[in-house]
C-alpha cells in the first residue's frame, strides 16, 4: 500500500471539499443569494485591495431659455465623485490532530468523516456570519451593553440576536476607547428575561461592563464588510463620499424617532415612491418575521390574496404591489428588529477578489500548529475570501424603521 502523505490529504481537501463549500455558501443564505457577486473592477493598490468607480453627483445646468438678442447660457459641467471601496478580508479556520490524519491511510472513511464534520461546521459558521454582516456596519458590533459586570453584559433581546454560546468576543470600553483586558471572552450562557438578555462570559474582564460598551467577534472590530446599516442611511461618509457635501449620496430613511409604530401600506408606498422619485426602483424588501407577520395581517384584514408568490430565480415571498410590478417581501433572520430594507438590487453588488478558497500560498493547505505554548501534533487549514458590499447609487435604497413587530 502506498503511503498516504500530507500532499495526498491536501488534494482530498481541495478537490473534494472546496467546491462543495463554495456552492453551499452561495445557496444557503437569504440575502446573499439575491446579491450579484462579481470580481469586475477589483484592482490592486498599495495598502490593500480596492474597487473604484465614479458617480455623477451634479447635472450640467448650463441651460435655459433666452429672449432674442441676449446672452446665451454660460457653460457649466457635470460633477462627479470617485467612490473607493476597500475590500474586507474574511477567514475561517479548522484543525485536525495528527492522529486523525493518520486515519487517512489506515481507515479512510473515519478520516473523511472527521474532515467532513470539521468543514461542515466551518461552512455553517461562515454562512451565518457573512449573511449577518450584510445587515450591519464595518464596525462589526454584535451587541451593545445597557449594564453589566466583569463577567456579564445585559442588552435587549433584539440586540442579542447575533450572540451564541461559545462565541469568542472582544469587549470594547467606549468611554476609554480600548479593548478590555483578558480578551477574548467566551460566551457561556444567554438568559432572556422581561425583554432583556444577560450574557455571561469567561474569563472575567479587567473592568465592569458599562452602558455603551460593545461586543465584537474577536479581532474583527472595524474590519467586517460594509452592510445595509452603513449603506441604507442618510448620514455618514460611505466609500469616502460625504453626503453633507454631496446631498444625492443619501438613502431614503423613513423613521419615527425610535418610537415604534404600526405598519401600514401607506408607509410602504410612500417609502417606495420616495425611492422612485430619486430615480431608483425597489426590487426586494428584506425584513424580519415579526414585521412580515404585521404585513400579512394587513392583507388579511383587507381580504387580499395572501398566498406566497414565486419570483425570479425561484425566490418566494409575499407580494408588495408597486407601479412597476410586484416586489417580494422576504424575511431574513439577520435583519434587525422593526425594519424593512427597500433594496434596488441592480445597484448593489458583492465585489470579490476571488471566491472562497483554501489558503495554500506556501504550497500546502495544511500547516502544523505552533504557538507560544509549543509545537503540537495538530494541523490547521484556513479558508479565506476578500470581498466587499458596494452600491453605485446609495439613493436607490430605503429604510422603513420603527415598525411594531406582530406576535
N, C-alpha and C positions, 0 to 999 in steps of 0.2 A: 504494500500500500504506500502510495506517495505521501510524503509528509505535508500536512496542512500548514502552510506558512502564513504569516501575517498578511502577505500580499494576496493570498487566496481569500482570506477573510475580508480584506479590503475590497476586492472585486465583488464579493457577495453583497456587501453593504451598498455599494454604489449602483450596481446593475439591478439588484432585486428591490431595494427599498427606496432609493432616491426617487424614481419615477412615481411610485405609489404615494410617497409622502407629498410630493408636489401636487399631484392630481387631487388628493383628498383635501389639501389645504384650500384649494380653489372652490371645491364643491360643497364643503360642509359649513359654509358661513352664509348669512343672510345678506349683509351689506356688501361684503367683498365680491360676492357673486355678481352683483349688478354694476360694479365699478370697473370700467375698462382699464386693463393693465397694458402698459406699453413701455418700451425702452427707448422710443424715439426722442431725440433731443437731449439725451443724457450725455454730458461732456465732462471730461476730467480737467480740473483746475488745481493749482497749488492749494493745499489745505483741505481737500476733500472732493466729493462729487456733487455736481450741481445740475439742475435743469434751468435753463434760462429761456424766457420768451417775452416779447414786447406786448404791451396792452395799450389800446387807444383810450385816452382819458378826456380829451377835449376835441370838439369839432373845429373845422376851419370856418370861422364866422366872418370872413371877408366877402360877405354877400349883402344885398339889399336893393331896394327899389330907388330910382332916382328920377328927378324932373329933367326935362330937356335942357341940355347945355349946362349940366352941373358935374361936379367931380364924381368919378366912379368910385366904387368901394375900394378901400385900402386893402391890399393883400394881407391875409393872415395865414396861419398854418395849423395843421392838426398838431395835437400834443400827445406824446407817448411817454410811457414809463417802462422801465425794464424790470420785470419780475425775476427774481432769482430764488430757486427752490433748492435748499440743501437737503441731501438725502439722509435718512436715518439709517443706522446700522443695527440690525436685529439679529439675535443669536439664540440658539438653543443647544444645550449640551446633554450628552448621555454618556454613561460609562459601564463597562463590563469588567469583571475580575479576570485575572489570568486563568484561574481555574475554569471559568465559564468558556473562555476562548479555547481551552484545550478540548472542550466537548465538540468543537468543530471537526476534530479528527476521530474521536472515539464514539461520539453519539451526536451526529449532525442534527438530528431532529430536536434534541434537547437544546443545542446551541441556537438553532433557528427560532425556537420558541422563546428563549430568553432575549434574543436580539429583537424579535418582533414585539415583545412586551415592552421593552425599553423605548423602542422607536415609536410605537403606537401611543404610549404615554406622552412622549415628546411632541408628537403630532397634535394631539388633543390640546396640549397646553399652548402651543404656538397658534393654533386655530383660534382658541378662546382669546388669547391676549391680543392678537393682531386685530381681530374684529372689535375688541374693546377700544383699542387705540383710535379706530375710525371715528369714535364719538367724543374723544377727549381733546386735550391740548398736548403740545410737545413737552409741557412740564411733567406729565405723567402722574398727576395727583390721583391717587386711588380713593382717599378719604381725608376729610378734614375734621379735626377734633373740636368738640364742644366743651370737653373737660377730660380729665384723666389723672393718672398717677405714674409711677415709674414702671408699672407693669400692665397698665390698662389704658385704653383710649376709648372714649364714648363719642359716638356720632349718631346721626339719624339712620333709620333703617334704609331710606332711599340712598343715602350717601355711602352705605356699606355694601351696595350691590356687587361691587367688584372684588370684595375680600373673600378669601377662602382659607380654611385651616391648612397650615403647612407653608403658606407663602413666606418668602424671605423678603423682608421690607427694611427700608430706611425711614426714620422719622426725623423730620427737619423742624427745628425750633424757629418759627418765623420771627419771633421777637429778636433773636440773636443771629438769625440767618445762618444757622450752622447745623451740621449733622450731629444728632445726639450720640453721645459716647456709648460704646458697646454694640453698635450696629454691626451686622444686620440682625434684625429681630424676627423671630418666627412666630406666626400666629398659632396659638394653641387652642383657643376657644372663641366662639362667636355666640353671644347670647342676646336675643332680642326681647325687649320688654317695653310696653307702652310707647311704641314708636321709635325707640332708641336702641342701638346695638352697642353692647360692651365688648370690646376687642381685648382679649388677654394675650400677652406675648412674653417671650423669653429671649435672651436674658433681660434683667432689669435695665432700663435706660439710665443714663447718667444724671438725668433730672426728670422731674414730673412733667408729664404731657400737659400742655395748657391749651386754652382755646386758640384756634387758628393754626396749630401745628399740623403738618401734613404727612401722609404716608405715601411712599413710592416703592415700586419694585427696586430691590437692592441694586444700586449703581446706575439706575435709569433716569434719575431726575434731570429734566430739561433735555433729554436725548431721544424721546419717543417720536413717533410720526405726528405730524400735524393732523388734527381731527376736525370734526364738524364744529366743535365748540370754538375753535380758532377761526375756521373759515366762515361759518354762518353766523356772522356778527357784524354789528355796525360800528364797532370801535376796535382799536388796536391795529398796529402795523402787521401786515401779512406779506411775506415774500419781499421784504424791505420796501413796501409801498404803504404810505401812511394815509388813511382816509381823511385825516384832518386837512391835508394839502391836496388830496385827490378825492373829492366827495363822491365820485361814482364808484369808488372802491369800497362799497358798503353792501352788506346783505340786508334784506328786509327783515326787521325784527318787530314782531307783534307781541309785546309783553304787557303785563299788568302790574308792574312794580313789586313782584314777588307775592302778590295776593292771588290765591287760587280762584278760578272762575269756571263756570260751566262751559263745556264745549258747545258751539253752535255751528251750523253750516254757514251762517253769515260770517263768522270769524274766519272760517276756512276759505270761503270765496274771496273775502277781502284780502287775505294773505296771498292767494294765488294771483289775484288781479294786480296787486302791487308788484309782484314779480314780473308779470306780463308788461306792465307799464314801463318797466326798466329794460324791456327787450328780451326777457327770458321766458321759458315755459317749463313749468314743473312737470317732471316725468315720473316721479315716485315720491310718496310721503312715508318716511320712516317714523315709527312711534312705538310706544310701549303697549303691553297687553291691556293695561287699565284704560288708557286713552282710546285704544281700538274698541274696547267694550263700550265706552261712552259714545263713540261714533255709531256703533252698531245699534245702541238703544235709540239714538236719534232717528235712524232709518226705520226701526220697528215702530216707533211712536207715530211716524208719518205714513205707516203702512207701505213702505217702499220695499222693492225687491232687494233682499239682503244676502243672497247666495254668493259665496266666493266665486270670483271670476278668474279665468285663466288669461294671463297677459303674455306678452312677447318673451320668448326664452324659457317657456314652461313655468313662469313665475305666477303665483296666485295671491289674491288678496281682495279685500272689499274695495269696491269702486267708488271713487270720488269724481263726479262729473264736472268737466270744465268745457269751455268753448271749443277746445281743440281735441276733445275726446275724454274717455275715462282714464283716470290715473289710479294706480293701485295704492291702497293704504296698507302698509306692511308692518308687522311687528318684528322688533328685534330686541332680545333680552338686554342687550348692551346699551340701548337708548336710555337717556336719563329720564327720571320721573317727570310727568306733566308736560312733555314736549312733543311737538310734531316738527320734523325737519322736511321742508318742501325743497326737494333736490332736483336740479336740472342736470341729469347725468351726462349730457353731451358736453358740459363744461367742467366735468370732474374726471380726473384721471389718477390712477395709482402708478406713478413712474417707478421704474426699477432699473437697476444696473444689470441684474440677471434674476432668474427665478431662484427659489430655494435650492441651495447646493451644499454638499459636504465640503468642509474646508480641508484641502489637501495640498496647500501651496508648497509644503516641504516634502511632497512625494508620498504621503500616506494619509488615509482618512483617520487612522488611529494613532494617538500619542500616549506614551506612558505617563502616568500621573506622578508628578514630582512637586512637592510643596515644601514649605519651610519645616514641616514635621518630618520630612524624609522622602525616600523613594517607596513606591507602592507597586504591588503586583496587580495593577489596575490600568485599564486602557480607556481613554476618553475619545469621543468623536464630537465634532462641532458642526452644527447646521447654521447657515447664515443667509441673510438677504439684505441688500441695500435698496431702500425704496423710500418713497415719499408720496403723500396725498397732495395733489395740486388742483387748482382751478384757474381757468383763464378768465372767468367772469364771476367775481365774488357777488355781484349784484343780481345774479340769476338764481340765487338760492334764498330761502327764507326760513325763519324760525317762528313758530307759534308756540308760546310758552305759557306757564302759569295755568295749566289746564287741570281741572279736578279729575282724578282717576276714578273710574267706576269700579265698584266692588264686583 
